[in-house]
Amino acid sequence: MEQELTFSNSHGIRIKGILSLPDQPTKKIAILCHGFTINKNNSTNQALTKTLLEHNIATFRFDFFGHGESQGKFEDITLTEGIDDATQAIETVKKKDFQKIALFGSSFGGAVAIATATESEDIDLLCLKAPVIDWPSRWQSKLGEQGMKQWQETGSTTYQGKDGPLKLNYTLYQDLLEYDLFAFAKQIKIPVMIVHGDNDQSVPLQQASEFIDFLQCKNCLEVIEGADHYFSDENDFNKMIQLITDFIKEKL
């Protein structure tokens, strides 16, 4: 059964979500944080919802600020905003009397999940799919020195989204500089798993490897050989879903 839920972040912005419930009552739930420019109904969230429901684990997927059906302008998105959204999503499921909470994040949602997990005492495990951990360096690589200078001087740049070009304000980059997600790893005491492809051209596998070193967790990283950032190959995708499902089922 699925229920549409709307909640507000700390700024009063309306965030849209969907609560999916298994047939039997449960106190366990996974909150699903999507990637940049996509929405709560992406293929990964849909697949995870299906498999987790089969194990009597509810899911709550929501659209970040400026994404999907949620309010806000995409160009104003920041990591701080994403953390706020995820934090309020946690409060929303707690009010529904869920007591065991897994937090899953993909790419941008992975960065949000990492930061949120360090601030919340309500998360029982953290699961990440190709998380972007050092995002400032990726912007620098993507835009180059001249592009970064222009972004700063004009206050905005153009980001090529799935459905066309999108305006993105420089405040995103400024906000990212306030976060050291590698340092955050030292604060995380709950079980963690990262699934990453070794052919990821968007977020290098090295970022996940370095994060695990800071996390001091020897068996937290699952590498799928040949997989890209989107796990485009069907076999890679299915393996990724199975790894995440098994981890959440076991640890929650």
LUMVEXMI-653737 format. One record per residue (C-alpha): residue number from 1; residue in one letter; z, y, x. Coordinates in steps of 0.001 Angstrom, whole numbers. Layout:
! residues N
<pt><num>NUM</num><residuo>A</residuo><c3>Z</c3><c2>Y</c2><c1>X</c1></pt>
...
END
This chain:
! residues 252
<pt><num>1</num><residuo>M</residuo><c3>0</c3><c2>0</c2><c1>0</c1></pt>
<pt><num>2</num><residuo>E</residuo><c3>-842</c3><c2>3480</c2><c1>1272</c1></pt>
<pt><num>3</num><residuo>Q</residuo><c3>813</c3><c2>6765</c2><c1>381</c1></pt>
<pt><num>4</num><residuo>E</residuo><c3>-408</c3><c2>10227</c2><c1>1296</c1></pt>
<pt><num>5</num><residuo>L</residuo><c3>2408</c3><c2>12282</c2><c1>2807</c1></pt>
<pt><num>6</num><residuo>T</residuo><c3>2382</c3><c2>15974</c2><c1>3644</c1></pt>
<pt><num>7</num><residuo>F</residuo><c3>5046</c3><c2>17511</c2><c1>5855</c1></pt>
<pt><num>8</num><residuo>S</residuo><c3>5504</c3><c2>20834</c2><c1>7612</c1></pt>
<pt><num>9</num><residuo>N</residuo><c3>5919</c3><c2>21472</c2><c1>11299</c1></pt>
<pt><num>10</num><residuo>S</residuo><c3>8504</c3><c2>23974</c2><c1>12538</c1></pt>
<pt><num>11</num><residuo>H</residuo><c3>6084</c3><c2>26862</c2><c1>11884</c1></pt>
<pt><num>12</num><residuo>G</residuo><c3>5489</c3><c2>25891</c2><c1>8269</c1></pt>
<pt><num>13</num><residuo>I</residuo><c3>2014</c3><c2>24504</c2><c1>8948</c1></pt>
<pt><num>14</num><residuo>R</residuo><c3>1133</c3><c2>21693</c2><c1>6550</c1></pt>
<pt><num>15</num><residuo>I</residuo><c3>389</c3><c2>18389</c2><c1>8278</c1></pt>
<pt><num>16</num><residuo>K</residuo><c3>-1342</c3><c2>15565</c2><c1>6414</c1></pt>
<pt><num>17</num><residuo>G</residuo><c3>-432</c3><c2>11934</c2><c1>6940</c1></pt>
<pt><num>18</num><residuo>I</residuo><c3>-765</c3><c2>8458</c2><c1>5463</c1></pt>
<pt><num>19</num><residuo>L</residuo><c3>2124</c3><c2>5996</c2><c1>5209</c1></pt>
<pt><num>20</num><residuo>S</residuo><c3>960</c3><c2>2366</c2><c1>5108</c1></pt>
<pt><num>21</num><residuo>L</residuo><c3>3479</c3><c2>-193</c2><c1>3860</c1></pt>
<pt><num>22</num><residuo>P</residuo><c3>3430</c3><c2>-4008</c2><c1>4120</c1></pt>
<pt><num>23</num><residuo>D</residuo><c3>3979</c3><c2>-6224</c2><c1>1096</c1></pt>
<pt><num>24</num><residuo>Q</residuo><c3>7590</c3><c2>-6941</c2><c1>2039</c1></pt>
<pt><num>25</num><residuo>P</residuo><c3>10283</c3><c2>-4272</c2><c1>2594</c1></pt>
<pt><num>26</num><residuo>T</residuo><c3>10726</c3><c2>-3237</c2><c1>6226</c1></pt>
<pt><num>27</num><residuo>K</residuo><c3>12774</c3><c2>-848</c2><c1>8341</c1></pt>
<pt><num>28</num><residuo>K</residuo><c3>10209</c3><c2>-951</c2><c1>11170</c1></pt>
<pt><num>29</num><residuo>I</residuo><c3>7399</c3><c2>1561</c2><c1>11592</c1></pt>
<pt><num>30</num><residuo>A</residuo><c3>4859</c3><c2>2699</c2><c1>14184</c1></pt>
<pt><num>31</num><residuo>I</residuo><c3>3851</c3><c2>6367</c2><c1>14272</c1></pt>
<pt><num>32</num><residuo>L</residuo><c3>226</c3><c2>6680</c2><c1>15396</c1></pt>
<pt><num>33</num><residuo>C</residuo><c3>-921</c3><c2>9786</c2><c1>17310</c1></pt>
<pt><num>34</num><residuo>H</residuo><c3>-4705</c3><c2>10199</c2><c1>17554</c1></pt>
<pt><num>35</num><residuo>G</residuo><c3>-6833</c3><c2>11702</c2><c1>20316</c1></pt>
<pt><num>36</num><residuo>F</residuo><c3>-8403</c3><c2>15113</c2><c1>20804</c1></pt>
<pt><num>37</num><residuo>T</residuo><c3>-10891</c3><c2>16348</c2><c1>18148</c1></pt>
<pt><num>38</num><residuo>I</residuo><c3>-10671</c3><c2>13177</c2><c1>16042</c1></pt>
<pt><num>39</num><residuo>N</residuo><c3>-8319</c3><c2>12377</c2><c1>13159</c1></pt>
<pt><num>40</num><residuo>K</residuo><c3>-5762</c3><c2>9999</c2><c1>11724</c1></pt>
<pt><num>41</num><residuo>N</residuo><c3>-8392</c3><c2>7632</c2><c1>10308</c1></pt>
<pt><num>42</num><residuo>N</residuo><c3>-10046</c3><c2>6753</c2><c1>13618</c1></pt>
<pt><num>43</num><residuo>S</residuo><c3>-10925</c3><c2>3139</c2><c1>14361</c1></pt>
<pt><num>44</num><residuo>T</residuo><c3>-7893</c3><c2>2474</c2><c1>16574</c1></pt>
<pt><num>45</num><residuo>N</residuo><c3>-5400</c3><c2>3698</c2><c1>13987</c1></pt>
<pt><num>46</num><residuo>Q</residuo><c3>-7113</c3><c2>1748</c2><c1>11244</c1></pt>
<pt><num>47</num><residuo>A</residuo><c3>-7184</c3><c2>-1457</c2><c1>13286</c1></pt>
<pt><num>48</num><residuo>L</residuo><c3>-3553</c3><c2>-1114</c2><c1>14384</c1></pt>
<pt><num>49</num><residuo>T</residuo><c3>-2469</c3><c2>-463</c2><c1>10824</c1></pt>
<pt><num>50</num><residuo>K</residuo><c3>-4151</c3><c2>-3677</c2><c1>9708</c1></pt>
<pt><num>51</num><residuo>T</residuo><c3>-2615</c3><c2>-5853</c2><c1>12432</c1></pt>
<pt><num>52</num><residuo>L</residuo><c3>861</c3><c2>-4328</c2><c1>12288</c1></pt>
<pt><num>53</num><residuo>L</residuo><c3>1074</c3><c2>-4677</c2><c1>8513</c1></pt>
<pt><num>54</num><residuo>E</residuo><c3>409</c3><c2>-8383</c2><c1>9006</c1></pt>
<pt><num>55</num><residuo>H</residuo><c3>3624</c3><c2>-8482</c2><c1>11052</c1></pt>
<pt><num>56</num><residuo>N</residuo><c3>5610</c3><c2>-6554</c2><c1>8442</c1></pt>
<pt><num>57</num><residuo>I</residuo><c3>5564</c3><c2>-3298</c2><c1>10418</c1></pt>
<pt><num>58</num><residuo>A</residuo><c3>4683</c3><c2>-109</c2><c1>8530</c1></pt>
<pt><num>59</num><residuo>T</residuo><c3>2557</c3><c2>2639</c2><c1>10077</c1></pt>
<pt><num>60</num><residuo>F</residuo><c3>2400</c3><c2>6394</c2><c1>9698</c1></pt>
<pt><num>61</num><residuo>R</residuo><c3>-732</c3><c2>8128</c2><c1>10929</c1></pt>
<pt><num>62</num><residuo>F</residuo><c3>-1188</c3><c2>11886</c2><c1>10688</c1></pt>
<pt><num>63</num><residuo>D</residuo><c3>-3625</c3><c2>14643</c2><c1>11618</c1></pt>
<pt><num>64</num><residuo>F</residuo><c3>-2494</c3><c2>16995</c2><c1>14365</c1></pt>
<pt><num>65</num><residuo>F</residuo><c3>-2543</c3><c2>20750</c2><c1>13796</c1></pt>
<pt><num>66</num><residuo>G</residuo><c3>-6161</c3><c2>21911</c2><c1>13451</c1></pt>
<pt><num>67</num><residuo>H</residuo><c3>-7479</c3><c2>18368</c2><c1>13079</c1></pt>
<pt><num>68</num><residuo>G</residuo><c3>-8646</c3><c2>16392</c2><c1>10066</c1></pt>
<pt><num>69</num><residuo>E</residuo><c3>-6949</c3><c2>17504</c2><c1>6851</c1></pt>
<pt><num>70</num><residuo>S</residuo><c3>-4067</c3><c2>19388</c2><c1>8484</c1></pt>
<pt><num>71</num><residuo>Q</residuo><c3>-3797</c3><c2>23165</c2><c1>8469</c1></pt>
<pt><num>72</num><residuo>G</residuo><c3>-4368</c3><c2>25337</c2><c1>11507</c1></pt>
<pt><num>73</num><residuo>K</residuo><c3>-7361</c3><c2>26325</c2><c1>13619</c1></pt>
<pt><num>74</num><residuo>F</residuo><c3>-8475</c3><c2>23787</c2><c1>16182</c1></pt>
<pt><num>75</num><residuo>E</residuo><c3>-8957</c3><c2>26541</c2><c1>18758</c1></pt>
<pt><num>76</num><residuo>D</residuo><c3>-5202</c3><c2>27228</c2><c1>18682</c1></pt>
<pt><num>77</num><residuo>I</residuo><c3>-4092</c3><c2>23671</c2><c1>19499</c1></pt>
<pt><num>78</num><residuo>T</residuo><c3>-1612</c3><c2>23222</c2><c1>22362</c1></pt>
<pt><num>79</num><residuo>L</residuo><c3>441</c3><c2>20342</c2><c1>23693</c1></pt>
<pt><num>80</num><residuo>T</residuo><c3>3554</c3><c2>22117</c2><c1>22447</c1></pt>
<pt><num>81</num><residuo>E</residuo><c3>2041</c3><c2>22204</c2><c1>18968</c1></pt>
<pt><num>82</num><residuo>G</residuo><c3>1255</c3><c2>18486</c2><c1>19141</c1></pt>
<pt><num>83</num><residuo>I</residuo><c3>4821</c3><c2>17677</c2><c1>20197</c1></pt>
<pt><num>84</num><residuo>D</residuo><c3>6130</c3><c2>19700</c2><c1>17274</c1></pt>
<pt><num>85</num><residuo>D</residuo><c3>3879</c3><c2>17790</c2><c1>14868</c1></pt>
<pt><num>86</num><residuo>A</residuo><c3>4968</c3><c2>14411</c2><c1>16248</c1></pt>
<pt><num>87</num><residuo>T</residuo><c3>8636</c3><c2>15391</c2><c1>16154</c1></pt>
<pt><num>88</num><residuo>Q</residuo><c3>8362</c3><c2>16352</c2><c1>12497</c1></pt>
<pt><num>89</num><residuo>A</residuo><c3>6501</c3><c2>13099</c2><c1>11803</c1></pt>
<pt><num>90</num><residuo>I</residuo><c3>9521</c3><c2>11245</c2><c1>13202</c1></pt>
<pt><num>91</num><residuo>E</residuo><c3>11830</c3><c2>13208</c2><c1>10917</c1></pt>
<pt><num>92</num><residuo>T</residuo><c3>9560</c3><c2>12404</c2><c1>7979</c1></pt>
<pt><num>93</num><residuo>V</residuo><c3>9772</c3><c2>8621</c2><c1>8456</c1></pt>
<pt><num>94</num><residuo>K</residuo><c3>13517</c3><c2>8794</c2><c1>9093</c1></pt>
<pt><num>95</num><residuo>K</residuo><c3>13892</c3><c2>10362</c2><c1>5657</c1></pt>
<pt><num>96</num><residuo>K</residuo><c3>12060</c3><c2>7296</c2><c1>4319</c1></pt>
<pt><num>97</num><residuo>D</residuo><c3>14895</c3><c2>5201</c2><c1>5802</c1></pt>
<pt><num>98</num><residuo>F</residuo><c3>12904</c3><c2>3628</c2><c1>8637</c1></pt>
<pt><num>99</num><residuo>Q</residuo><c3>15343</c3><c2>2716</c2><c1>11400</c1></pt>
<pt><num>100</num><residuo>K</residuo><c3>13206</c3><c2>1150</c2><c1>14154</c1></pt>
<pt><num>101</num><residuo>I</residuo><c3>10431</c3><c2>3478</c2><c1>15311</c1></pt>
<pt><num>102</num><residuo>A</residuo><c3>7573</c3><c2>2846</c2><c1>17722</c1></pt>
<pt><num>103</num><residuo>L</residuo><c3>5526</c3><c2>5794</c2><c1>18968</c1></pt>
<pt><num>104</num><residuo>F</residuo><c3>1880</c3><c2>5169</c2><c1>19833</c1></pt>
<pt><num>105</num><residuo>G</residuo><c3>-433</c3><c2>7761</c2><c1>21348</c1></pt>
<pt><num>106</num><residuo>S</residuo><c3>-4085</c3><c2>7714</c2><c1>22384</c1></pt>
<pt><num>107</num><residuo>S</residuo><c3>-5505</c3><c2>10117</c2><c1>25023</c1></pt>
<pt><num>108</num><residuo>F</residuo><c3>-4267</c3><c2>13594</c2><c1>23934</c1></pt>
<pt><num>109</num><residuo>G</residuo><c3>-1948</c3><c2>11795</c2><c1>21524</c1></pt>
<pt><num>110</num><residuo>G</residuo><c3>-662</c3><c2>9873</c2><c1>24531</c1></pt>
<pt><num>111</num><residuo>A</residuo><c3>368</c3><c2>13094</c2><c1>26262</c1></pt>
<pt><num>112</num><residuo>V</residuo><c3>2074</c3><c2>14181</c2><c1>23050</c1></pt>
<pt><num>113</num><residuo>A</residuo><c3>3842</c3><c2>10824</c2><c1>22745</c1></pt>
<pt><num>114</num><residuo>I</residuo><c3>5130</c3><c2>10931</c2><c1>26337</c1></pt>
<pt><num>115</num><residuo>A</residuo><c3>6612</c3><c2>14402</c2><c1>25920</c1></pt>
<pt><num>116</num><residuo>T</residuo><c3>8012</c3><c2>13592</c2><c1>22479</c1></pt>
<pt><num>117</num><residuo>A</residuo><c3>9662</c3><c2>10404</c2><c1>23729</c1></pt>
<pt><num>118</num><residuo>T</residuo><c3>11607</c3><c2>12395</c2><c1>26323</c1></pt>
<pt><num>119</num><residuo>E</residuo><c3>12937</c3><c2>14775</c2><c1>23671</c1></pt>
<pt><num>120</num><residuo>S</residuo><c3>13701</c3><c2>12355</c2><c1>20837</c1></pt>
<pt><num>121</num><residuo>E</residuo><c3>16537</c3><c2>9855</c2><c1>20648</c1></pt>
<pt><num>122</num><residuo>D</residuo><c3>14957</c3><c2>8165</c2><c1>17640</c1></pt>
<pt><num>123</num><residuo>I</residuo><c3>12114</c3><c2>6343</c2><c1>19422</c1></pt>
<pt><num>124</num><residuo>D</residuo><c3>12656</c3><c2>2667</c2><c1>20275</c1></pt>
<pt><num>125</num><residuo>L</residuo><c3>9462</c3><c2>2081</c2><c1>22253</c1></pt>
<pt><num>126</num><residuo>L</residuo><c3>6453</c3><c2>3946</c2><c1>23598</c1></pt>
<pt><num>127</num><residuo>C</residuo><c3>2914</c3><c2>2570</c2><c1>23625</c1></pt>
<pt><num>128</num><residuo>L</residuo><c3>-26</c3><c2>4470</c2><c1>25122</c1></pt>
<pt><num>129</num><residuo>K</residuo><c3>-3793</c3><c2>3994</c2><c1>25084</c1></pt>
<pt><num>130</num><residuo>A</residuo><c3>-5609</c3><c2>5764</c2><c1>27954</c1></pt>
<pt><num>131</num><residuo>P</residuo><c3>-3145</c3><c2>8685</c2><c1>27910</c1></pt>
<pt><num>132</num><residuo>V</residuo><c3>-4170</c3><c2>11968</c2><c1>29509</c1></pt>
<pt><num>133</num><residuo>I</residuo><c3>-1256</c3><c2>12722</c2><c1>31808</c1></pt>
<pt><num>134</num><residuo>D</residuo><c3>-2582</c3><c2>15351</c2><c1>34216</c1></pt>
<pt><num>135</num><residuo>W</residuo><c3>-4758</c3><c2>17320</c2><c1>31818</c1></pt>
<pt><num>136</num><residuo>P</residuo><c3>-4953</c3><c2>20554</c2><c1>33827</c1></pt>
<pt><num>137</num><residuo>S</residuo><c3>-6746</c3><c2>18696</c2><c1>36617</c1></pt>
<pt><num>138</num><residuo>R</residuo><c3>-9225</c3><c2>17252</c2><c1>34130</c1></pt>
<pt><num>139</num><residuo>W</residuo><c3>-10060</c3><c2>20723</c2><c1>32813</c1></pt>
<pt><num>140</num><residuo>Q</residuo><c3>-10506</c3><c2>21994</c2><c1>36356</c1></pt>
<pt><num>141</num><residuo>S</residuo><c3>-12838</c3><c2>19111</c2><c1>37131</c1></pt>
<pt><num>142</num><residuo>K</residuo><c3>-14758</c3><c2>19506</c2><c1>33884</c1></pt>
<pt><num>143</num><residuo>L</residuo><c3>-15304</c3><c2>23274</c2><c1>33994</c1></pt>
<pt><num>144</num><residuo>G</residuo><c3>-15276</c3><c2>23940</c2><c1>37721</c1></pt>
<pt><num>145</num><residuo>E</residuo><c3>-13919</c3><c2>27051</c2><c1>39407</c1></pt>
<pt><num>146</num><residuo>Q</residuo><c3>-16362</c3><c2>29419</c2><c1>37728</c1></pt>
<pt><num>147</num><residuo>G</residuo><c3>-15888</c3><c2>27864</c2><c1>34304</c1></pt>
<pt><num>148</num><residuo>M</residuo><c3>-12102</c3><c2>28076</c2><c1>34585</c1></pt>
<pt><num>149</num><residuo>K</residuo><c3>-12357</c3><c2>31728</c2><c1>35622</c1></pt>
<pt><num>150</num><residuo>Q</residuo><c3>-14603</c3><c2>32500</c2><c1>32665</c1></pt>
<pt><num>151</num><residuo>W</residuo><c3>-12258</c3><c2>30652</c2><c1>30283</c1></pt>
<pt><num>152</num><residuo>Q</residuo><c3>-9366</c3><c2>32778</c2><c1>31506</c1></pt>
<pt><num>153</num><residuo>E</residuo><c3>-11261</c3><c2>36060</c2><c1>31403</c1></pt>
<pt><num>154</num><residuo>T</residuo><c3>-12804</c3><c2>35578</c2><c1>27950</c1></pt>
<pt><num>155</num><residuo>G</residuo><c3>-9823</c3><c2>33798</c2><c1>26461</c1></pt>
<pt><num>156</num><residuo>S</residuo><c3>-11895</c3><c2>30935</c2><c1>25064</c1></pt>
<pt><num>157</num><residuo>T</residuo><c3>-14357</c3><c2>28221</c2><c1>25987</c1></pt>
<pt><num>158</num><residuo>T</residuo><c3>-16622</c3><c2>25809</c2><c1>24143</c1></pt>
<pt><num>159</num><residuo>Y</residuo><c3>-15604</c3><c2>22182</c2><c1>23884</c1></pt>
<pt><num>160</num><residuo>Q</residuo><c3>-18194</c3><c2>19625</c2><c1>22860</c1></pt>
<pt><num>161</num><residuo>G</residuo><c3>-16638</c3><c2>17643</c2><c1>20052</c1></pt>
<pt><num>162</num><residuo>K</residuo><c3>-18038</c3><c2>14582</c2><c1>18334</c1></pt>
<pt><num>163</num><residuo>D</residuo><c3>-19564</c3><c2>16695</c2><c1>15551</c1></pt>
<pt><num>164</num><residuo>G</residuo><c3>-20665</c3><c2>19655</c2><c1>17671</c1></pt>
<pt><num>165</num><residuo>P</residuo><c3>-19302</c3><c2>22515</c2><c1>19810</c1></pt>
<pt><num>166</num><residuo>L</residuo><c3>-15784</c3><c2>23773</c2><c1>19149</c1></pt>
<pt><num>167</num><residuo>K</residuo><c3>-14026</c3><c2>26927</c2><c1>20279</c1></pt>
<pt><num>168</num><residuo>L</residuo><c3>-10902</c3><c2>26356</c2><c1>22372</c1></pt>
<pt><num>169</num><residuo>N</residuo><c3>-8499</c3><c2>29081</c2><c1>23464</c1></pt>
<pt><num>170</num><residuo>Y</residuo><c3>-7177</c3><c2>29494</c2><c1>27006</c1></pt>
<pt><num>171</num><residuo>T</residuo><c3>-3655</c3><c2>29246</c2><c1>25600</c1></pt>
<pt><num>172</num><residuo>L</residuo><c3>-4132</c3><c2>25455</c2><c1>25669</c1></pt>
<pt><num>173</num><residuo>Y</residuo><c3>-4477</c3><c2>25432</c2><c1>29448</c1></pt>
<pt><num>174</num><residuo>Q</residuo><c3>-1607</c3><c2>27878</c2><c1>29912</c1></pt>
<pt><num>175</num><residuo>D</residuo><c3>589</c3><c2>25682</c2><c1>27746</c1></pt>
<pt><num>176</num><residuo>L</residuo><c3>-352</c3><c2>22513</c2><c1>29658</c1></pt>
<pt><num>177</num><residuo>L</residuo><c3>871</c3><c2>24087</c2><c1>32896</c1></pt>
<pt><num>178</num><residuo>E</residuo><c3>4369</c3><c2>24145</c2><c1>31405</c1></pt>
<pt><num>179</num><residuo>Y</residuo><c3>4522</c3><c2>20326</c2><c1>31337</c1></pt>
<pt><num>180</num><residuo>D</residuo><c3>4827</c3><c2>17834</c2><c1>34184</c1></pt>
<pt><num>181</num><residuo>L</residuo><c3>4383</c3><c2>14509</c2><c1>32429</c1></pt>
<pt><num>182</num><residuo>F</residuo><c3>4823</c3><c2>12570</c2><c1>35661</c1></pt>
<pt><num>183</num><residuo>A</residuo><c3>8318</c3><c2>14053</c2><c1>35965</c1></pt>
<pt><num>184</num><residuo>F</residuo><c3>8975</c3><c2>13190</c2><c1>32326</c1></pt>
<pt><num>185</num><residuo>A</residuo><c3>8486</c3><c2>9522</c2><c1>33193</c1></pt>
<pt><num>186</num><residuo>K</residuo><c3>11836</c3><c2>9497</c2><c1>34987</c1></pt>
<pt><num>187</num><residuo>Q</residuo><c3>13560</c3><c2>10432</c2><c1>31728</c1></pt>
<pt><num>188</num><residuo>I</residuo><c3>12088</c3><c2>7594</c2><c1>29653</c1></pt>
<pt><num>189</num><residuo>K</residuo><c3>14496</c3><c2>4677</c2><c1>29219</c1></pt>
<pt><num>190</num><residuo>I</residuo><c3>12813</c3><c2>2802</c2><c1>26352</c1></pt>
<pt><num>191</num><residuo>P</residuo><c3>10194</c3><c2>33</c2><c1>26725</c1></pt>
<pt><num>192</num><residuo>V</residuo><c3>6734</c3><c2>1378</c2><c1>27630</c1></pt>
<pt><num>193</num><residuo>M</residuo><c3>3262</c3><c2>-102</c2><c1>27757</c1></pt>
<pt><num>194</num><residuo>I</residuo><c3>-34</c3><c2>1534</c2><c1>28740</c1></pt>
<pt><num>195</num><residuo>V</residuo><c3>-3441</c3><c2>12</c2><c1>28011</c1></pt>
<pt><num>196</num><residuo>H</residuo><c3>-6245</c3><c2>1530</c2><c1>30094</c1></pt>
<pt><num>197</num><residuo>G</residuo><c3>-9809</c3><c2>645</c2><c1>31012</c1></pt>
<pt><num>198</num><residuo>D</residuo><c3>-10874</c3><c2>683</c2><c1>34653</c1></pt>
<pt><num>199</num><residuo>N</residuo><c3>-14223</c3><c2>2258</c2><c1>33689</c1></pt>
<pt><num>200</num><residuo>D</residuo><c3>-12656</c3><c2>5257</c2><c1>31955</c1></pt>
<pt><num>201</num><residuo>Q</residuo><c3>-14742</c3><c2>8323</c2><c1>32871</c1></pt>
<pt><num>202</num><residuo>S</residuo><c3>-12656</c3><c2>10732</c2><c1>30785</c1></pt>
<pt><num>203</num><residuo>V</residuo><c3>-9147</c3><c2>9938</c2><c1>31999</c1></pt>
<pt><num>204</num><residuo>P</residuo><c3>-9049</c3><c2>8137</c2><c1>35365</c1></pt>
<pt><num>205</num><residuo>L</residuo><c3>-7018</c3><c2>4936</c2><c1>35557</c1></pt>
<pt><num>206</num><residuo>Q</residuo><c3>-5258</c3><c2>6477</c2><c1>38561</c1></pt>
<pt><num>207</num><residuo>Q</residuo><c3>-3300</c3><c2>8757</c2><c1>36245</c1></pt>
<pt><num>208</num><residuo>A</residuo><c3>-1772</c3><c2>5771</c2><c1>34445</c1></pt>
<pt><num>209</num><residuo>S</residuo><c3>-1073</c3><c2>4010</c2><c1>37737</c1></pt>
<pt><num>210</num><residuo>E</residuo><c3>761</c3><c2>7032</c2><c1>39125</c1></pt>
<pt><num>211</num><residuo>F</residuo><c3>2697</c3><c2>7448</c2><c1>35888</c1></pt>
<pt><num>212</num><residuo>I</residuo><c3>3901</c3><c2>3853</c2><c1>36099</c1></pt>
<pt><num>213</num><residuo>D</residuo><c3>5143</c3><c2>4521</c2><c1>39652</c1></pt>
<pt><num>214</num><residuo>F</residuo><c3>7241</c3><c2>7420</c2><c1>38383</c1></pt>
<pt><num>215</num><residuo>L</residuo><c3>8375</c3><c2>5280</c2><c1>35472</c1></pt>
<pt><num>216</num><residuo>Q</residuo><c3>9451</c3><c2>2563</c2><c1>37917</c1></pt>
<pt><num>217</num><residuo>C</residuo><c3>8105</c3><c2>-132</c2><c1>35648</c1></pt>
<pt><num>218</num><residuo>K</residuo><c3>6212</c3><c2>-2959</c2><c1>37345</c1></pt>
<pt><num>219</num><residuo>N</residuo><c3>4651</c3><c2>-4653</c2><c1>34311</c1></pt>
<pt><num>220</num><residuo>C</residuo><c3>3979</c3><c2>-1714</c2><c1>32005</c1></pt>
<pt><num>221</num><residuo>L</residuo><c3>254</c3><c2>-1250</c2><c1>32682</c1></pt>
<pt><num>222</num><residuo>E</residuo><c3>-2421</c3><c2>-3474</c2><c1>31124</c1></pt>
<pt><num>223</num><residuo>V</residuo><c3>-5860</c3><c2>-2851</c2><c1>32636</c1></pt>
<pt><num>224</num><residuo>I</residuo><c3>-8951</c3><c2>-4038</c2><c1>30762</c1></pt>
<pt><num>225</num><residuo>E</residuo><c3>-11769</c3><c2>-4554</c2><c1>33234</c1></pt>
<pt><num>226</num><residuo>G</residuo><c3>-14972</c3><c2>-2691</c2><c1>32419</c1></pt>
<pt><num>227</num><residuo>A</residuo><c3>-13491</c3><c2>-837</c2><c1>29445</c1></pt>
<pt><num>228</num><residuo>D</residuo><c3>-14312</c3><c2>2851</c2><c1>28978</c1></pt>
<pt><num>229</num><residuo>H</residuo><c3>-12115</c3><c2>5564</c2><c1>27486</c1></pt>
<pt><num>230</num><residuo>Y</residuo><c3>-13089</c3><c2>4616</c2><c1>23950</c1></pt>
<pt><num>231</num><residuo>F</residuo><c3>-13036</c3><c2>834</c2><c1>24418</c1></pt>
<pt><num>232</num><residuo>S</residuo><c3>-16568</c3><c2>929</c2><c1>23056</c1></pt>
<pt><num>233</num><residuo>D</residuo><c3>-17283</c3><c2>-2739</c2><c1>23685</c1></pt>
<pt><num>234</num><residuo>E</residuo><c3>-16076</c3><c2>-4833</c2><c1>20743</c1></pt>
<pt><num>235</num><residuo>N</residuo><c3>-14327</c3><c2>-7386</c2><c1>22953</c1></pt>
<pt><num>236</num><residuo>D</residuo><c3>-12559</c3><c2>-4638</c2><c1>24903</c1></pt>
<pt><num>237</num><residuo>F</residuo><c3>-11514</c3><c2>-2956</c2><c1>21670</c1></pt>
<pt><num>238</num><residuo>N</residuo><c3>-10140</c3><c2>-6162</c2><c1>20163</c1></pt>
<pt><num>239</num><residuo>K</residuo><c3>-8221</c3><c2>-6983</c2><c1>23332</c1></pt>
<pt><num>240</num><residuo>M</residuo><c3>-6715</c3><c2>-3489</c2><c1>23381</c1></pt>
<pt><num>241</num><residuo>I</residuo><c3>-5610</c3><c2>-3793</c2><c1>19753</c1></pt>
<pt><num>242</num><residuo>Q</residuo><c3>-4096</c3><c2>-7219</c2><c1>20378</c1></pt>
<pt><num>243</num><residuo>L</residuo><c3>-2140</c3><c2>-6052</c2><c1>23434</c1></pt>
<pt><num>244</num><residuo>I</residuo><c3>-692</c3><c2>-3088</c2><c1>21569</c1></pt>
<pt><num>245</num><residuo>T</residuo><c3>111</c3><c2>-5132</c2><c1>18474</c1></pt>
<pt><num>246</num><residuo>D</residuo><c3>1859</c3><c2>-7844</c2><c1>20492</c1></pt>
<pt><num>247</num><residuo>F</residuo><c3>3899</c3><c2>-5281</c2><c1>22424</c1></pt>
<pt><num>248</num><residuo>I</residuo><c3>5083</c3><c2>-3448</c2><c1>19318</c1></pt>
<pt><num>249</num><residuo>K</residuo><c3>5811</c3><c2>-6699</c2><c1>17486</c1></pt>
<pt><num>250</num><residuo>E</residuo><c3>7841</c3><c2>-8068</c2><c1>20397</c1></pt>
<pt><num>251</num><residuo>K</residuo><c3>9792</c3><c2>-4936</c2><c1>21343</c1></pt>
<pt><num>252</num><residuo>L</residuo><c3>10423</c3><c2>-3479</c2><c1>17868</c1></pt>
END
